[in-house]
Amino acid sequence: MRALNADTGYLLYRLGLRSGQLFNETLQESGLRLRHYALLRYLATVEGALQRELSDRLGYDPSAIVSLVDDLQELGLAERRPAPGDRRSRIVVLTERGRETLRDTDTASHRVTDDLLEPLDATERETLHALLLRVAAHDRP
C-alpha cells in the first residue's frame, strides 16, 4: 500500500487546505476571507463584472457571490453600479478603498506564499508556479 504522501492529489489537497488556513488567518486582520480576496483580485483585472461572470470565473455558487459582494459593499471595497448598455443589470466594481485594501492584502499574500514555499529556492518556486499554471489552465472548464 502506498503512503499518503506518495499521492500527488492528496499533497495538493493538503497544501491547499494549509494555504487557505494561512491566508484566512492573515486576511482576518482586514475583516476578509480568502473568497473575498479572490473576488477583489478578479475585480482588479476588469472594469466591472456581472455577478454571473464572477460566479463563472471564480467557480463559486451564485448565492455565495451575492453574499460576498454584499460583504465587500458593506466594507466599502466594492459597489454595484448599473451596467453600461443595460440599466436593468448591475455590475460589481472595485472602489478606491478596495484597491488600497488589495495592495495591503497582497503584501500578506506574499508572506503566506513565502512561508509555504520556504523549502524551495527561487528557481524551484518559478518551476512550481509554471507547472501549476499549466495544470490550472488544463482544468479550466
Secondary structure, 3 states (H helix, E strand, C coil): CCCHHHCHHHHHHHHHHHHHHHHHHHHHHHCCCHHHHHHHHHHCCCCCEEHHHHHHHHCCCHHHHHHHHHHHHHCCCEEEEEECCEEEEEEEEECHHHHHHHHHHHHHHHHHHHHHCCCCCHHHHHHHHHHHHHHHHHHCC
